[in-house]
């Protein structure tokens, strides 16, 4: 199956599940990025595409996003929760990429802690590498699985170690995994819009997005098939 088919299948599966977004409740999405030096091109691309993510959510029940990133020698930070594309853009433009190792387990633990403080409807992570213990990542994903927070992991490139880890975390949390090509803005845009729809409006919103755009929403849905 080629990448376009992967994306299409990924978006298809998400509509089979819906987060528990109550009446009058805003969806909450932890949006995490690897900001080590190899991620610079994708960081710039994601900064441009996040407006589309908010735009899609704006047509639904609304969305609050918390930006999480890691870089350098052990730096891992989380922003406040924001509900406007402009606010998220200001946060992202203040950050530059720096060399360092991955800290995916810290991202997963942080998302778990946030879900203890208040409902989190999804975690989205964009990265290209994994340099940690897979067992540690699985342990860190446990609280997300217990609290019903699906993790959507988007891999740029084809590193097999990262793919194995990302797929396993997605499986454990009943989320989804997808790989996109370097610089593939259209693919990443479709995936982020689908996650925003899922986090803010559930199955109905995702189905509507699939009907309009097709490509983004179908791939998520297929992968989130109940085990």
C-alpha positions as CSV (number, residue, x, y, z in Angstrom):
1,X,0.0,0.0,0.0
2,X,1.4,3.4,-1.0
3,X,1.5,6.5,1.3
4,X,-1.6,8.0,-0.3
5,X,-3.5,4.9,0.4
6,X,-2.2,4.8,3.9
7,X,-3.4,8.3,4.6
8,X,-6.8,7.5,3.0
9,X,-7.2,4.4,5.1
10,X,-6.0,6.2,8.3
11,X,-8.6,8.9,7.8
12,X,-11.4,6.4,7.1
13,X,-11.2,4.7,10.5
14,X,-11.5,7.7,12.8
15,X,-15.2,8.2,12.3
16,X,-15.8,4.8,14.0
17,X,-14.9,6.4,17.3
18,X,-16.0,9.6,19.0
19,X,-14.4,11.2,22.0
20,X,-16.8,12.1,24.9
21,X,-17.2,15.8,24.1
22,X,-20.2,17.0,26.2
23,X,-22.7,19.6,25.2
24,X,-21.0,23.0,25.5
25,X,-17.6,21.5,26.1
26,X,-14.6,22.4,24.0
27,X,-12.4,19.7,22.7
28,X,-8.9,19.6,24.1
29,X,-5.9,18.5,22.0
30,X,-2.3,18.1,23.1
31,X,-0.3,18.9,20.0
32,X,3.3,17.7,20.4
33,X,6.3,18.2,18.1
34,X,9.9,17.0,18.0
35,X,11.9,20.3,17.8
36,X,15.3,18.8,17.5
37,X,17.4,20.0,14.6
38,X,16.2,17.4,12.1
39,X,12.7,18.6,12.5
40,X,13.3,22.2,11.3
41,X,11.5,21.8,7.9
42,X,8.5,20.1,9.5
43,X,8.3,22.6,12.3
44,X,8.1,25.4,9.8
45,X,5.5,23.5,7.8
46,X,3.4,22.6,10.9
47,X,3.5,26.3,11.9
48,X,1.8,27.1,8.6
49,X,-0.7,24.3,8.8
50,X,-1.9,24.8,12.4
51,X,-4.2,27.5,11.2
52,X,-6.0,25.0,9.0
53,X,-6.4,22.7,12.1
54,X,-8.1,25.5,14.0
55,X,-10.1,26.6,11.0
56,X,-11.6,23.1,10.8
57,X,-12.3,23.0,14.5
58,X,-13.9,26.5,14.3
59,X,-16.6,25.1,12.1
60,X,-17.4,22.5,14.8
61,X,-17.6,22.8,18.6
62,X,-14.3,24.6,19.0
63,X,-10.9,23.4,20.1
64,X,-8.3,24.2,22.8
65,X,-4.7,23.2,22.0
66,X,-1.7,22.9,24.2
67,X,1.6,22.9,22.3
68,X,4.3,20.6,23.7
69,X,7.8,20.4,22.3
70,X,11.2,19.0,23.1
71,X,14.7,19.9,21.9
72,X,18.3,20.3,23.1
73,X,19.7,18.7,26.2
74,X,16.6,17.6,28.1
75,X,14.4,20.6,27.4
76,X,10.7,19.7,27.2
77,X,8.1,22.4,27.5
78,X,4.3,22.8,27.4
79,X,2.4,26.0,26.6
80,X,-0.8,27.2,28.2
81,X,-4.1,26.0,26.6
82,X,-5.0,28.3,23.6
83,X,-8.2,28.5,21.5
84,X,-7.1,30.7,18.6
85,X,-4.8,30.0,15.7
86,X,-3.0,33.3,16.2
87,X,-2.1,32.5,19.8
88,X,-0.6,29.1,18.8
89,X,1.3,30.7,16.0
90,X,2.9,33.2,18.3
91,X,4.0,30.4,20.6
92,X,5.5,28.4,17.7
93,X,7.3,31.3,16.2
94,X,9.1,31.9,19.5
95,X,10.7,28.5,19.3
96,X,13.7,27.4,17.2
97,X,14.9,23.9,16.7
98,X,18.0,22.6,18.5
99,X,20.0,19.5,18.4
100,X,19.2,16.8,20.9
101,X,17.7,13.3,21.5
102,X,14.0,12.4,21.5
103,X,11.9,12.7,24.7
104,X,8.7,11.1,23.6
105,X,8.2,9.4,26.9
106,X,8.1,12.8,28.6
107,X,5.5,14.0,26.1
108,X,3.3,10.9,26.9
109,X,3.7,11.3,30.6
110,X,2.8,15.0,30.4
111,X,-0.3,14.3,28.4
112,X,-1.3,11.7,31.0
113,X,-0.8,14.3,33.8
114,X,-2.9,16.8,31.9
115,X,-5.7,14.2,31.5
116,X,-5.7,13.9,35.3
117,X,-6.4,17.7,35.7
118,X,-9.1,17.8,33.1
119,X,-10.5,15.9,30.1
120,X,-8.1,15.6,27.1
121,X,-9.7,14.3,24.0
122,X,-6.6,13.4,21.9
123,X,-2.8,13.7,21.7
124,X,-1.2,14.4,18.3
125,X,2.6,13.9,17.9
126,X,4.8,14.7,14.9
127,X,8.3,13.3,14.7
128,X,10.8,11.4,12.7
129,X,12.9,9.4,15.2
130,X,12.8,7.4,18.5
131,X,15.9,7.1,20.6
132,X,14.4,5.7,23.8
133,X,13.4,2.4,25.4
134,X,10.2,1.1,23.7
135,X,9.2,-0.4,27.1
136,X,9.5,3.0,28.7
137,X,7.2,4.5,26.0
138,X,4.6,1.8,26.5
139,X,4.6,2.4,30.2
140,X,4.2,6.1,29.7
141,X,1.3,5.5,27.3
142,X,-0.5,3.4,29.9
143,X,-2.3,6.3,31.7
144,X,-3.5,7.6,28.4
145,X,-5.0,4.2,27.5
146,X,-6.7,4.0,30.9
147,X,-8.2,7.5,30.6
148,X,-9.4,7.0,27.0
149,X,-7.0,9.5,25.4
150,X,-6.1,8.2,21.9
151,X,-2.6,9.1,20.6
152,X,-2.2,10.0,16.9
153,X,1.4,9.6,15.9
154,X,2.6,11.0,12.6
155,X,6.0,10.0,11.3
156,X,8.0,11.9,8.7
157,X,10.3,9.6,6.8
158,X,10.7,5.8,7.1
159,X,12.9,5.1,10.1
160,X,11.9,1.5,11.2
161,X,12.6,2.0,14.9
162,X,10.4,5.0,15.0
163,X,7.7,3.2,13.1
164,X,7.6,0.3,15.5
165,X,7.4,2.5,18.5
166,X,4.8,4.9,17.0
167,X,2.6,2.0,16.0
168,X,2.8,0.4,19.4
169,X,1.9,3.5,21.3
170,X,-1.0,4.1,18.8
171,X,-2.2,0.5,19.4
172,X,-2.0,0.7,23.2
173,X,-4.0,4.0,23.3
174,X,-6.4,2.9,20.5
175,X,-5.2,5.8,18.5
176,X,-3.6,5.7,15.0
177,X,-0.3,5.9,13.2
178,X,0.5,7.4,9.8
179,X,3.7,8.1,7.9
180,X,4.0,11.0,5.5
181,X,6.7,12.0,3.1
182,X,9.3,14.7,3.8
183,X,7.8,18.1,3.0
184,X,4.4,16.6,2.3
185,X,2.3,19.6,3.5
186,X,-0.9,18.3,2.0
187,X,-0.7,15.0,3.8
188,X,0.1,16.6,7.1
189,X,-2.6,19.2,6.7
190,X,-5.2,16.4,6.1
191,X,-4.1,14.5,9.1
192,X,-4.1,17.5,11.5
193,X,-7.5,18.6,10.3
194,X,-8.8,15.1,10.9
195,X,-7.5,15.0,14.5
196,X,-8.9,18.4,15.2
197,X,-12.3,17.2,13.9
198,X,-12.1,14.2,16.1
199,X,-11.0,16.1,19.2
200,X,-13.6,18.8,18.9
201,X,-16.7,17.2,17.3
202,X,-16.4,13.4,17.5
203,X,-17.7,11.0,14.9
204,X,-20.2,13.2,13.3
205,X,-17.7,16.0,12.7
206,X,-15.2,13.5,11.3
207,X,-17.7,11.9,9.0
208,X,-18.6,15.4,7.7
209,X,-15.0,16.1,7.1
210,X,-14.5,12.8,5.3
211,X,-17.5,13.6,3.1
212,X,-16.0,17.0,2.2
213,X,-12.3,16.3,2.0
214,X,-12.1,12.5,2.0
215,X,-8.4,12.0,2.3
216,X,-7.7,13.2,5.8
217,X,-10.5,11.7,7.7
218,X,-10.6,8.2,6.2
219,X,-7.2,7.1,7.2
220,X,-7.6,7.8,10.9
221,X,-10.9,5.8,11.0
222,X,-9.6,2.6,9.6
223,X,-6.7,2.4,12.0
224,X,-8.8,3.1,15.1
225,X,-10.7,-0.1,14.6
226,X,-11.5,-1.7,18.0
227,X,-9.2,-4.6,18.8
